[in-house]
Amino acid sequence: MNLHHWWLAIRPKTLPAAACPVVVGAACTISDHRFSALMFAAALAGALLIQISVNLANDYFDFMHNIDTPDRKGPKRVTQSGLISPGTVRNAFILTMLMALGLGTVLIIKGGVVILCIVIASLLGVICYSAGPFPIASNGLGEVFVFIFFGPVAVPGTYYLMAGCVTPMVFIASVPVGFMVTAIIVVNNLRDIETDARAGKKTLAVILGHWRTKVEFVFLIFFSFLIPCLMFASGYWSWAILLPLAVFWKSYPVFKIIFEQDGEVLNVALADTAKLALMFSTLFAIGIMAG
């Protein structure tokens, strides 16, 4: 066991998903002159800790439920492959949860009851996503969970932490971010349809099948880019809100892989979707601040 194994365990390519909503939520506070650098840093650190907790819990519980097997097509899982013992991964998952809880306590002191509810819901989500009698990820609800928590919860939650209130425009800004991050998990589940089905894991991709899952992915990407256009058309934002369109072309190579390839090649599409989500959210945040 070494640092490289732990680097694999935390799944660094998924971490942009945690940063995207915090960055956009912070951009909304800058636009409204309510930004706090300290609260931004705390919210970002908390989001990253929760994401790492989810990844470690998923690694551990999927192994314990015999979902991760040697024939899986995704990146290596440290528990299943024997790189790190199950007990050690479990302890790391608990430790990161406790760290997130400690940081969450600081956020609760600042944000009150609303942030308390978000922290509790997030920590419960870490466990319920892969564990318990009704794992969210194994019962077709993974995408819904990801959209809610990485969109309409995380973006307004970040804004509320700094501003003490939430505007309707912040909720609107949260939707494309939620779509983009959800697209990441859709690629992941598309890749694993066969192995998940054999293991009895009923992801939404398993339920929908290959073709409908690909259509779902296109829908999420397309509407992510459409919403800034609608925001501009509303007259509330300036032309800068259209900045994310500058990276729309990067979705084409991902579509090409999604519709023409399968198996391990989809790992490339997964990484590219995460990069696209980060670039989209960064440009979207700049557009919000400028507009």
N, C-alpha and C positions, 0 to 999 in steps of 0.2 A: 504493500500500500504506500503511495506517495502522493505528492501534490497534484501530479497529472491525473491520478485517479479521482481525486476530489474535484478537479476541474471538470472532468467528465460528468461527475455526479450532479453538479449544480446546473449543468446544461447552459453554458454561457450564451448560446445562440438564441435562447428564449428570453433572456433578460431585457432586451429592448422592449418587449411587450409590457414589462412593469414600468419602464421609464416613460413610455409614450403618453399615457393619460395624465401623469404628473406634470410633464412638460407643457401639455396643452392647458391643463387647469391653471398652472402658474402663469402662462401667457395671458389668460383671461384676466387674472388679477393685475398684471402689469398694465393691460389695456385700461383697466378701471382704477389704476393708481392705488392698488391695495396689496402690492407684492411684499412678501417678507422672505428674505434670503435664508434666514434661519429655519423657518417653517418649511420652505421649499426643500432644503437639504434633509430635514427630518422626514418629510413625506416621501422623498425619493428613496432614502435609506430604508424606511419602513416597507415601501412597495417592493424593493429588491429582496429584502429579507423574507417577505411573504412568498414571493415567486420562488426563491430558493427552497423554502419550506415545502411548497407544493411539489417541486421537482423531486426532492428527497423522499417525500411521502409517497409519491407516485412510483418511484424506483423501488421502494421497500414493499409497499402493499401489492403492487402488480406482481412482484416475485412471490410473495406469500400466497396470492390467489392463483398462482400458476398461469398468469396471463403473459408474462415475459418468458419466452422459451428460446432455445438456441436458434430457431429458424426465423426469428423476428428480423424485419428488414430495416429497422431504424438504427440509429447510432447505438453503440454498446451501452448496456445498462450495468452499472457497477455491481449491483447485488446479484443479478442473474448470472453474470459472467464470473463471479467469484473474486473480483478485484478488491472488494471491500465486504466484510462480513455483514449479514443482515442486522445483527445487533448494533454494530457500529453505525450503520446508515440510519437505523431507527433512532439512536441516541443523537445523531447529528440533526435529524429532523426535529426532534424535541428541543434541542438546544437553540436552533434557529427560530423556532416558534416562541421560545421564552425571550429571546433577544427582540423579536418583533413585538411581543407583549410589553417588554420594558420600554421600548421606544414608543409604543402605542400609548402607554401611560402618560408620557410627556405630551403627546398630541391631544390626549383627552383633557388634560389640565387646561390646554389652550382652547380647544374646540368644544368642550362640554358634551352634552348628551348625544348630539348628532354624531360626533366623532367616536364616542363610546360605542354606539350602535354599529358603526362601520367597522371598527376594530374587532368587536365581538363576531360580527358576521363574517369578516375576512378570516379570522382564526378558525371558526367553525368550518368555513369553506375549505380551508387547507386540509382538514381531516376528512370531511365528507366527500371531497372530490374523488378520492381513491379508496377510502376505507368505510367501515360501517356496514350495516345490513343492506343499504341501498346506495352504493357508490354513484355519485353524480356522473362520473365519466363513463361508467359501465351501463348506464341506463338511458342513453340518448339525450342527456341534458347537458353535456359538456359545453357545447357551443352556446347554449342559452346562458349558462353560468358565466362563461368567459365574457360574453357580450355585456351582461349586466354589470359585472364587477370591474371590467376594464373600460367601460364606457360610462353609463349613467350613474355609477357609484363613484369611481375613482376620480373622474374629471370634476364633477361638482363637489366631491369630498375635498379635493385639493383646494378648490376655490373657497369653500366654506371655512376651511381651516385658517385661511388668511383674511377673508373678508367678513366672516360671521353671518353671511347670508348667501343665497344662490339666486341668480337671475335666470329667466327662461332661455336667454341666449347661451348660457353656459351648458344647459341641457342639450340644446341643439348642437353645440360644438362637440359634445361627448359622443354623438351617434357615429360619425365617420371613424373616430378613433376605436370605438367598440367594434365596428365592422372590420377594420383592418386587423386588429389583434385576433378576432375570431377567425379570420381567414387563415391564420397561422395554424390553429388547431385543426381546421378543416383539412389542410394538406397532410398533417400528421395522421389524422384518422383515415384519410383516403389511402395513404401508403399501407396502413395496417389492417385494411378490411379483412383480408383472408385470415391472418393470424389471430385477430381479435374475434372473428366469428368462430374459429375453431376453439378458442379459449372460453367462449360463452360471454364475451364482453360486447354488449349491444350498444356500441356508439351510434350516433346519428348516421354516420357513414355506412355502418353495417345495415341499419334499417333502410336507408335510402338506396343503397347500391352505388356502384361506380359512377354511372352517368349523372344521376340526380345530385350526387355530391360535387361533381365537377361544375354543374350548373349553379349550385349553392355558392361555390367559390367565386365564380364569375359575378354573381349577384353582389356578393360582399365587396369585391374590388370595385365594380362598376359604380355602385351607390356611394362608396367611400369618396370617389372623385366627383360624383354628381352633386353631393350635398354642398361643397364649397361654391359650386356654380349657382345653386339655389340661394345660398346665403348672399352672394353678390347680387343676384337678381332682386332680392328683397329690398335693396337700397340701404340696408343697415351697415354693411361693410364696404370698404373700398376695394379696388381692383386687386389689392395685395392678397386678399383671401383666396385668389385663384392661383397662388404660387405652387400649391401641391400638384397642379396639372403639369408642371415641368418634369415630374418623374413618372407620369402616367405611362410613358413608353416602356418603362422598365417592367411593367406588368406583362408585356407581350412575351418575353422569353419564358416567364413562369407559366402563362397560359399554354405555350407550346409544349412544355414538359408535361404539364398536367394532362393534356389531351392526347399526347403522342407516346408517353412513356408510363411505366409503372415500376413497382419494386423499389430498389435502393436508389434509383435515379431521382426519386421524389424527395430524397434528402436534400438535394441541390435546390429544388423548388421550395422546400421548407425554409432553408437558410435565406434564400432570395426574398421570400415573402416577409420574413422578419426584418430584413434590411429595408424592404420597400415600406413596411409599416413605420420604421424609424424615420426614414427620409420624408415620408408623407407627413408624419406628426410634427417633425421639425419645421418643415416649410409651412404647415398649417399654423403652427404656433407663431412663426414670424409674421404670417399674414394677419393673424389676430392682433398681434402687438402693433403692427403698422396701421391696421384699419380702425 
